[in-house]
Amino acid sequence: MVAEKIKFYLNELPKSVTLVAVSKTKPENLILEAYNIGQKIFGENKVQDLVQKYEHLPKDIQWHFIGHLQTNKVKFIVPFVSLIHAVDSLKLLKEINKEALKINRTVNCLLQIYIAKEETKFGLDEKEVFQLLESSDFKALKNINISGLMGMATYTNNLSQIASEFDSLKKLHLKLKNTFFATDNSFNEISMGMSGDYKIAIANGSTMVRIGSSIFGERNY
Ligand SMILES: *Cc1c(COP(=O)(O)O)cnc(C)c1O
């Protein structure tokens, strides 16, 4: 079942789009099922679960942290995490940098941008992300690498609204790339799209989709 779904997505997604299999709340045997047919990137949103799965599962898995990260938990994932998707403050970036520096690592991060019309979602707005990237505090951080942006669209049936939210993320990405990352080749990712809206996300420039329930089944929490 899981294997079939992974095959479907690997076949369906354009080559330029990375599949993050969101395995949060799901048992290790299902992750192994996906791993065994070639899926190497998995997303988790709880630090404790991520650490436990990292310890038990094959070491060539690339673990992405996709949840809201608290500063006091950063140290647990910095040694091995391959990408942190939802960084939404300078304070958090500083903490990631501090822990990464201790072990001489550079940690890849995405800045989470608030694109939805929903109070419950996190993220920076355009003004805040400019302020962050312009600040001398940010420029002093040498052990993080900003790989791009991440966003979540409003949970709605209004497809044109979803499309316009994703489009706004793509436009902001381009603007930031030209303003702050024109000479380096790192700010390339736009993480957007989940089970319900990944097609719209890809049509609007996604480079990375985070798909959970449609691979592993509904979550019961
Ligand atoms: C759970 C989660 C997903 C996956 O959502 P599905 O609808 O199950 O595909 C993607 N991104 C984030 C940030 C999540 O928390």
The ligand as an SDF file (V2000), in Angstrom:
LIG
                    3D

 15 15  0  0  0  0  0  0  0  0999 V2000
    1.2340   17.0810    8.2940 C   0  0  0  0  0  0  0  0  0  0  0  0
    1.9380   18.0470    7.4200 C   0  0  0  0  0  0  0  0  0  0  0  0
    2.0210   17.8460    6.0390 C   0  0  0  0  0  0  0  0  0  0  0  0
    1.3810   16.6720    5.3240 C   0  0  0  0  0  0  0  0  0  0  0  0
    0.0110   16.8720    5.2550 O   0  0  0  0  0  0  0  0  0  0  0  0
   -0.9320   15.8190    4.4730 P   0  0  0  0  0  0  0  0  0  0  0  0
   -2.1720   16.5990    4.2490 O   0  0  0  0  0  0  0  0  0  0  0  0
   -1.1140   14.6650    5.3620 O   0  0  0  0  0  0  0  0  0  0  0  0
   -0.2400   15.4800    3.2110 O   0  0  0  0  0  0  0  0  0  0  0  0
    2.7250   18.7690    5.2880 C   0  0  0  0  0  0  0  0  0  0  0  0
    3.3050   19.8440    5.8490 N   0  0  0  0  0  0  0  0  0  0  0  0
    3.2460   20.0740    7.1780 C   0  0  0  0  0  0  0  0  0  0  0  0
    3.9110   21.2810    7.7180 C   0  0  0  0  0  0  0  0  0  0  0  0
    2.5560   19.1920    8.0000 C   0  0  0  0  0  0  0  0  0  0  0  0
    2.5050   19.4400    9.3220 O   0  0  0  0  0  0  0  0  0  0  0  0
  1  2  1  0
  2  3  1  0
  2 14  2  0
  3  4  1  0
  3 10  2  0
  4  5  1  0
  5  6  1  0
  6  7  2  0
  6  8  1  0
  6  9  1  0
 10 11  1  0
 11 12  2  0
 12 13  1  0
 12 14  1  0
 14 15  1  0
M  END
$$$$
